[in-house]
Amino acid sequence: MEHLNKQQIILLTLLVSFVTSIATGIVTVSLMNQAPVGITQTINRVVEKTIERVTTPTNSQIVKETIVVNEDDQTVNAIDRNSKSLVRIYRTNIDPAYGTESLTLVGIGVVVTDDGIIAADNSVISDTGKYFLNSDDGKIHDLNILRAASGEQIALLKMKADDKNPLILPKVNLSAQGDLKLGQSVVFIGGETKNIVATGIVSSLNTRDVKVDGTDSSSTTSSQIKTVVVSIITTVPLRNFIPGGLLLNLSGDVVGIKSTYMDSERTDLFAPSDSIKTTLSAYADSQKKAQ
C-alpha cells in the first residue's frame, strides 16, 4: 500500500467497493429465495406512494415524502368508507294460514345518489311486492320501487316521501369500467344481519362488443363498436355471497354488485358498476319523458 500513489489508492478503493456491492447483491438474492413464502408476500403487499406538498404558502419548494401504505389498511378503509351506505331490504310475506305479516330478507341495497336512490339486485325485486328497509335503530322504512325492468341486472328503490323519519345515508362512489383490471384485489361486503367481508382478486371479465352511436367530424351519425364488461368473476368464496352485496376496489370505489344472471348457471357473477350507471340513466330518461 505504501508504494501506491494517491490515484492508485482511489482506483483500488473503487474496485473493492464494486466487488463488495456485487457480493452483497448475490447474498441478498440468495436469502430472499430461501425466505418463507409469508415474508415475501408481506414484502410484495407493501405499496409505496409519493406525496407532494408545499411547505409554506410563500415558498414554492415542493417536498416529497414516501409513505408506506399496507394493503390491510387499504382494505379496512374501503370497508369503513362504504359500510354506512348499505341497507338490508325486506319483503312483506303474508301467512296464508293465519293472515299475519312477516318480513323476509331479500338482499342488500346500496345508496348511489345524493337524494337516496338505492340500487339492488333486480332478480329479488318484484313489481307487485312490498319492500322495506330496517335501519340500525330498528325502525322500518317503506320503500318505493322506482325501476325494476325485466332483463336488467339492477333495480332502483327509494324511501317513500311521506316517511316521518327518513334516513340520510351517504352515497357510494361508482368506479369506471376502465379501472377494472384482471388480478386486482377486491373486497366483498355482504351478510344477512351484519356486515361480513371477504377478499379476493378479479379472476375473469366477461365482455361483449356493442354498437354505440357516435358523431364524426362531418356531424353525421355513425355506429362504433365498444367492448363493455357484462359480468365480473372473482376468487371471493361463494359462501359469503348475498344478492346485492358490494364488490370494492382498494380505493373504496364500488366496482360491482352481486347479481343473478338469468341466462347463466354461474352463481358467482357480479354486475359491473357501469350497470348501475346505465340503470340510473334509463330511469332519469323515463322521468323526463313522463313530465
TAFENCOR-V147560 format. One record per residue. N is the residue number from 1. RES is the residue in one small letter. SS is DSSP state (~ for helix, > for strand, _ for the rest). D_LAST is the distance of its C-alpha to the last C-alpha in whole Angstrom. Layout:
n = (N:N)
res = (RES:RES)
ss = (SS:SS)
d_last = (D_LAST:D_LAST)
This chain:
n = (1:2:3:4:5:6:7:8:9:10:11:12:13:14:15:16:17:18:19:20:21:22:23:24:25:26:27:28:29:30:31:32:33:34:35:36:37:38:39:40:41:42:43:44:45:46:47:48:49:50:51:52:53:54:55:56:57:58:59:60:61:62:63:64:65:66:67:68:69:70:71:72:73:74:75:76:77:78:79:80:81:82:83:84:85:86:87:88:89:90:91:92:93:94:95:96:97:98:99:100:101:102:103:104:105:106:107:108:109:110:111:112:113:114:115:116:117:118:119:120:121:122:123:124:125:126:127:128:129:130:131:132:133:134:135:136:137:138:139:140:141:142:143:144:145:146:147:148:149:150:151:152:153:154:155:156:157:158:159:160:161:162:163:164:165:166:167:168:169:170:171:172:173:174:175:176:177:178:179:180:181:182:183:184:185:186:187:188:189:190:191:192:193:194:195:196:197:198:199:200:201:202:203:204:205:206:207:208:209:210:211:212:213:214:215:216:217:218:219:220:221:222:223:224:225:226:227:228:229:230:231:232:233:234:235:236:237:238:239:240:241:242:243:244:245:246:247:248:249:250:251:252:253:254:255:256:257:258:259:260:261:262:263:264:265:266:267:268:269:270:271:272:273:274:275:276:277:278:279:280:281:282:283:284:285:286:287:288:289:290:291)
res = (m:e:h:l:n:k:q:q:i:i:l:l:t:l:l:v:s:f:v:t:s:i:a:t:g:i:v:t:v:s:l:m:n:q:a:p:v:g:i:t:q:t:i:n:r:v:v:e:k:t:i:e:r:v:t:t:p:t:n:s:q:i:v:k:e:t:i:v:v:n:e:d:d:q:t:v:n:a:i:d:r:n:s:k:s:l:v:r:i:y:r:t:n:i:d:p:a:y:g:t:e:s:l:t:l:v:g:i:g:v:v:v:t:d:d:g:i:i:a:a:d:n:s:v:i:s:d:t:g:k:y:f:l:n:s:d:d:g:k:i:h:d:l:n:i:l:r:a:a:s:g:e:q:i:a:l:l:k:m:k:a:d:d:k:n:p:l:i:l:p:k:v:n:l:s:a:q:g:d:l:k:l:g:q:s:v:v:f:i:g:g:e:t:k:n:i:v:a:t:g:i:v:s:s:l:n:t:r:d:v:k:v:d:g:t:d:s:s:s:t:t:s:s:q:i:k:t:v:v:v:s:i:i:t:t:v:p:l:r:n:f:i:p:g:g:l:l:l:n:l:s:g:d:v:v:g:i:k:s:t:y:m:d:s:e:r:t:d:l:f:a:p:s:d:s:i:k:t:t:l:s:a:y:a:d:s:q:k:k:a:q)
ss = (_:_:_:_:_:~:~:~:~:~:~:~:~:~:~:~:~:~:~:~:~:~:~:~:~:~:~:~:~:~:~:~:~:~:_:_:~:~:~:~:~:~:~:~:_:>:>:>:>:>:>:>:>:>:>:>:_:_:>:>:>:>:>:>:>:>:>:>:>:>:~:~:~:~:~:~:~:~:~:~:~:~:~:_:_:>:>:>:>:>:>:>:>:>:_:_:_:_:_:_:>:>:>:>:>:>:>:>:>:>:>:_:_:_:_:_:_:>:>:>:>:~:~:~:_:_:_:_:_:_:>:>:>:>:_:_:_:_:_:>:>:>:>:>:>:>:>:_:_:_:_:_:_:>:>:>:>:>:>:_:_:_:_:_:_:_:_:_:_:_:_:_:_:>:_:_:~:~:~:_:_:_:_:_:>:>:>:>:>:>:_:_:_:_:_:>:>:>:>:>:>:>:>:>:>:>:>:>:>:>:>:>:>:>:>:_:_:_:_:_:>:>:>:>:>:>:>:>:>:>:>:>:>:>:_:_:_:~:~:~:_:_:_:_:_:>:>:>:_:_:_:_:_:>:>:>:>:>:_:_:_:_:_:_:_:_:_:_:>:>:>:>:~:~:~:~:~:~:~:~:~:~:~:~:~:~:~:~:~:~:_)
d_last = (96:98:99:96:95:91:89:90:89:86:86:87:84:81:83:83:80:78:80:79:75:76:77:75:72:74:74:71:69:72:71:67:68:70:68:66:62:61:62:61:57:57:58:56:53:53:51:52:49:50:49:49:49:51:54:53:51:54:55:53:55:53:55:54:54:54:52:53:50:51:48:49:47:44:44:44:42:39:39:39:36:34:35:33:30:31:30:32:29:31:30:32:34:36:40:41:44:43:40:39:36:37:35:35:34:32:32:31:28:27:25:23:21:21:19:21:19:22:23:26:28:25:29:29:26:25:22:24:26:26:26:27:29:32:33:36:37:37:34:31:27:25:22:19:18:15:16:20:20:23:25:24:26:24:22:19:20:19:21:20:19:21:24:27:28:26:27:27:28:28:26:28:29:28:31:30:32:34:36:37:40:43:45:43:44:41:40:39:38:38:39:39:40:40:40:42:42:44:44:45:44:42:44:42:39:37:36:34:34:30:29:27:26:27:28:32:34:33:29:30:28:30:30:31:33:32:34:31:33:32:34:36:40:42:45:44:46:44:45:42:39:37:33:31:34:33:35:36:38:41:38:36:33:32:33:32:31:33:31:33:33:33:35:37:40:40:39:40:36:34:30:30:28:26:25:23:22:20:19:17:16:15:13:11:10:9:6:5:5:4:0)
